[in-house]
Amino acid sequence: MSSRLNPYISFDGTARQAMEFYQQVFGGNLQISTYGDAGATDVPDADKVMHSMLETDRGFTLMASDVPPGMEHRPGNNISVSVTGDDDAELRDYWAKLSADGVVAVPLEKQMWGDVFGMCTDRFGITWMVDISGD
């Protein structure tokens, strides 16, 4: 396998719900391992996500976990996930699902560089950029 770069998102107890939501948006195979699965069965965080990975037929990979016990969760504006391509219907469907119950910062519309682009923050606080390539 060649090297690849994947977004990895940390959550404060909502990694399972977020990753299940992203699976509904993008489809694909979702694998989730909890701290309990790794042997930490007698701790309060045993059901939290130690690692998860969503891989889709389109070649998307998204990874996430809940912050480990004892570590501080520090959400910020230092991550956004970009989804780009030329399949207008598919990307508009992703946009509709990601922006539902979220906050739209830039409406999905034609931009000065010719692409249709939008930016939103989903209900889990993750910023998404969707770019549909122009002709």
Backbone hydrogen bonds, N-H to C=O, Kabsch-Sander energy under -0.5 kcal/mol:
donor,donor_aa,acceptor,acceptor_aa,energy
9,I,63,M,-2.5
11,F,65,S,-2.6
13,G,11,F,-0.6
18,A,14,T,-2.7
19,M,15,A,-2.9
20,E,16,R,-2.4
21,F,17,Q,-2.0
22,Y,18,A,-2.6
23,Q,19,M,-1.9
24,Q,20,E,-1.7
25,V,21,F,-1.9
26,F,22,Y,-3.0
27,G,23,Q,-2.6
29,N,55,E,-3.0
30,L,28,G,-0.5
31,Q,29,N,-0.5
31,Q,53,M,-2.4
33,S,51,H,-2.8
35,Y,48,K,-1.9
36,G,46,A,-2.9
38,A,34,T,-1.1
39,G,36,G,-1.7
40,A,35,Y,-2.3
41,T,39,G,-1.7
43,V,40,A,-0.7
46,A,43,V,-1.7
48,K,45,D,-1.8
50,M,33,S,-2.5
50,M,48,K,-0.5
51,H,33,S,-1.9
52,S,64,A,-1.6
53,M,31,Q,-2.2
54,L,62,L,-3.0
55,E,29,N,-2.3
55,E,53,M,-0.5
56,T,60,F,-2.3
59,G,56,T,-1.6
62,L,54,L,-2.2
63,M,7,P,-2.4
64,A,52,S,-1.7
65,S,9,I,-1.8
66,D,49,V,-2.9
67,V,11,F,-2.5
71,M,68,P,-2.2
74,R,72,E,-0.6
81,V,127,T,-2.7
83,V,129,M,-3.1
85,G,131,D,-1.6
88,D,86,D,-1.3
91,L,87,D,-2.6
92,R,88,D,-2.4
93,D,89,A,-1.9
94,Y,90,E,-2.1
95,W,91,L,-2.4
96,A,92,R,-2.5
97,K,93,D,-2.0
98,L,94,Y,-3.0
99,S,95,W,-2.8
100,A,96,A,-1.0
102,G,99,S,-2.3
103,V,121,T,-2.7
105,A,103,V,-0.6
105,A,119,M,-2.3
106,V,119,M,-2.4
109,E,107,P,-1.1
109,E,117,F,-2.0
111,Q,115,D,-3.1
114,G,111,Q,-2.1
116,V,132,I,-2.3
117,F,109,E,-2.3
117,F,115,D,-0.6
118,G,130,V,-2.1
119,M,106,V,-2.2
120,C,128,W,-2.4
121,T,103,V,-2.9
122,D,120,C,-0.5
122,D,126,I,-2.8
125,G,122,D,-2.3
127,T,79,I,-0.7
128,W,120,C,-3.4
129,M,81,V,-2.7
130,V,118,G,-2.7
131,D,83,V,-2.4
132,I,116,V,-3.7
133,S,85,G,-3.4
133,S,131,D,-0.7
